Amino acid sequence: MFVSKKVERESIKIHSDVIRLVASMNKNYGAMLTIEILFASVQACLAGYQIMVGLENLHSNLLVFFITFIFVWLLPSMICFCGQEIETESENIHRLLHYNSWFQRSPENRKTVFFQMLMMSKPLKLHFRNFIVFNVAQLAGVLQSAYTVMTMMRLFFN
């Protein structure tokens, strides 16, 4: 398949723009996203505890507690799903670049493909200082921890 030089240049520009965007998001918003997920898990524990107590006592504000619980998890879920999508698509692009027949191309085309492969060799991730990676696995761990704390609160306060 023949790809024009203009399309290749545009592709490289888009790749580099995406890499810069993810790097700037990690630098500027990584700490804020971490704090958001931390506070959301605390709020979810409290709302979940209120739901469990409300179910036992048939509390009149039970619907409010459910809605609060759902909306508390909405933003962290979106953050982690976006991070997962960035990571997955980055790996797909790297795999596609690696498994196309780059070695059969002309030396000039090999150079541009090699440059793209070099840019995508390290998968893009939405993270905070490579300590916390925002993806679905992280969200599942936070949900599991929130559930554990919520059930401990129920056992402790009842």
Summary of the structure (lengths in Angstrom):
residues: 158
radius of gyration: 22.3
end to end distance: 68.0
largest distance: 74.0
contacts: 427
relative contact order: 0.15
helix: 82%
strand: 3%
